[in-house]
Amino acid sequence: MADGEATLRRRKALRRGSRAEYIAAIFLMLKGYRILAMRYKTKLGEIDIIARKGDLSVFVEVKARADEMGAVDAVSYASQKRIRAASDLWLARQRDYARLSQRYDIVAILPGKLPRHFPDAF
């Protein structure tokens, strides 16, 4: 495969991922969540969406896949560890962190369907 072809594939994947994250954020807002950050990056990992509902901080991994189980299965144990590590850094920077509870969700973006939210997925 030529370098140009690989670059084009990467760009398409990034666009698809950005679009999926945007759709997931809108979906979560419609469900009453407040979006605090998108693509939150730390040296330990990245969190697609950080949302809050009351005292609950929700760290969301977004996956665009053909089916729900493919999306859930795509979040590996290593990914979960990185997301948890990044969320610990984010929580430590919050003034009210002592009263916050946390949860790790997955939002599956499926072709031709409404997004599917898996609360407390890992």
C-alpha positions in Angstrom: 0.0 0.0 0.0 1.3 3.4 -0.9 2.0 6.0 1.8 -0.6 8.4 0.2 -3.2 5.7 0.4 -2.5 5.0 4.0 -2.7 8.7 4.8 -6.0 9.0 3.1 -7.4 6.0 5.1 -6.2 7.6 8.3 -7.9 10.9 7.4 -11.1 9.2 6.6 -11.0 7.2 9.9 -10.3 10.4 11.8 -13.3 12.2 10.1 -15.5 9.2 10.8 -14.4 9.2 14.5 -14.9 13.0 14.9 -18.4 12.7 13.4 -19.3 9.8 15.7 -18.1 11.8 18.7 -20.2 14.8 17.7 -23.3 12.6 17.3 -22.7 11.0 20.6 -22.3 14.3 22.4 -25.6 15.6 20.9 -27.3 12.3 21.9 -26.0 12.6 25.5 -27.1 16.3 25.8 -30.6 15.2 24.7 -30.5 12.7 27.6 -29.7 15.5 30.0 -25.9 15.3 30.3 -23.7 18.4 30.2 -20.6 17.9 28.0 -17.5 19.2 29.7 -14.8 18.1 27.3 -14.3 16.2 24.1 -11.1 14.5 23.1 -9.5 15.2 26.4 -5.9 14.2 26.1 -3.4 13.5 28.8 0.0 11.8 28.7 -1.7 8.6 30.0 -4.5 8.5 27.5 -7.4 10.1 25.8 -11.1 10.3 26.7 -13.6 10.8 23.9 -16.2 12.7 25.9 -16.4 13.8 29.5 -19.9 14.5 30.6 -21.6 15.3 33.8 -25.1 14.9 35.3 -25.4 16.3 38.8 -22.5 14.9 40.8 -21.9 12.1 38.4 -18.9 12.4 36.0 -19.2 10.2 33.0 -16.2 9.2 30.9 -17.4 8.0 27.5 -15.7 6.0 24.8 -17.4 6.4 21.4 -17.2 3.6 18.8 -18.6 3.7 15.3 -19.2 0.1 14.2 -21.6 -2.0 12.2 -23.3 -3.5 15.3 -23.5 -3.0 19.0 -21.4 -5.9 20.1 -18.6 -4.9 17.7 -18.6 -1.5 19.3 -18.5 -2.8 22.9 -15.9 -5.5 22.0 -13.7 -2.8 20.4 -13.0 -1.3 23.8 -10.1 -3.5 24.9 -8.8 -3.9 28.5 -5.8 -1.8 27.6 -8.1 1.0 26.3 -10.1 0.8 29.5 -6.9 1.2 31.6 -5.8 4.2 29.6 -9.3 5.8 29.9 -9.3 5.2 33.7 -5.8 6.6 34.1 -6.8 9.7 32.1 -10.0 10.1 34.1 -8.0 10.0 37.4 -6.0 13.0 36.2 -9.1 14.9 35.1 -10.8 14.2 38.4 -7.8 15.3 40.4 -8.0 18.7 38.7 -11.6 19.3 39.7 -12.3 21.5 42.7 -15.3 19.4 43.8 -13.7 16.1 43.0 -14.4 14.7 46.5 -18.1 14.7 46.0 -18.0 13.4 42.4 -18.9 9.8 41.5 -17.6 8.4 38.3 -18.8 6.0 35.6 -17.4 4.7 32.3 -19.8 4.4 29.4 -19.7 3.4 25.8 -21.8 5.0 23.0 -22.1 2.9 19.9 -22.8 4.8 16.7 -24.5 2.4 14.3 -25.3 3.0 10.6 -28.9 4.1 10.0 -29.8 3.7 13.7 -30.0 5.9 16.8 -26.9 5.8 18.9 -26.9 3.1 21.6 -25.7 4.1 25.1 -24.2 1.5 27.4 -24.0 3.1 30.9 -21.4 1.6 33.3 -19.9 -0.5 30.5 -16.6 -1.1 32.2 
